[in-house]
Amino acid sequence: MKILYFMADWCAPCKRFLPTVEAVCHERGISLTKYDVGKNAEFARKHNVQSVPTTIICVGDEVRFHTSGIIPQQQLETAINEIGG
């Protein structure tokens, strides 16, 4: 399982939500990769990122969870649990 986190330097919500995502990943031993949409526009388009922050949970190459905006930590943890992480 891995989490892809799409963000932008200018995005205040991205900066506010990032510590939550980092903490959950650290606690659960989940790989986290952060992508700046300005520097990774093509990769963001490939993953249907239309706004930031966008959080995607993948198992292998399969997207199992995709959400935009800030979500409560519990909702992120629930998604991970439902996927089996």
N, C-alpha and C positions, 0 to 999 in steps of 0.2 A: 504494500500500500504506500502511496505517496500523495502529497498535497502540492498542487501547483497554485501559487498565489500571484495573481496579476494585480499590479499596482502602478502608481505614477508618483514621481517626486513631488508634484504639486498637489497631490490628493490628501487632504487632511483626514478624511475617514479611513484611507488606507493606512496612514501612520497610526491612527488610533486603534485599528483592529489588528494590526500586525503583531503586537505583543501577545494578544490572546492566541492567535494561530501558532506563534512560536512556542508558547508555553504548552499548549495541547500537544503539539508535535514532540516536544522534548519529553514530556511526561509519558507519552505512549511509544516513544521510539520510532516515530513516523518521519520519513524523509520529507523535507520541505524545500521546494525550489521556488524562489521569488523571481518574477519577471516584470521588468519595467515595460509597459506597453509602448512607450515611445521608442525604445530600443529594440523591441521584439514584436513589432506590429504584425508581421506575417504569421508568426507563431500564435499570437493572440487571436487573429482572424480565424486561423485553423481550429481554434478551440471555442469559437463563437463568443468571444469576449466582447461585449458591447458597452460595458461600463466597469468602473473600478470602485472599490476592490471587487475582484471576482475570485472565488475559492472553488477549486476543482479537486475532488478526490478520485484518484485512479487506482485500480488494481491491475497491474500489468499495464497494458495499453488501453484498457477499457475504462471509460469515464463512468463512475458510479454515483457521483454527486456533483452538482454544478449550481452555484448560487452567486448572486451579485449583491453587493452591499454588506453592511455590518449585520451579523447575526449574533444572538446570544451564545456564549460559550457552551451552554448546555445543549443548544441545537446542533452545534458542530460536533460535540461529543456523542450525541444521539446518532447523528449520521454515521460517524465512525463505528459505533457499536453495531448499528444495523448492517453495515457492510461486513463487519467481522473483524474489526481492528482493535 
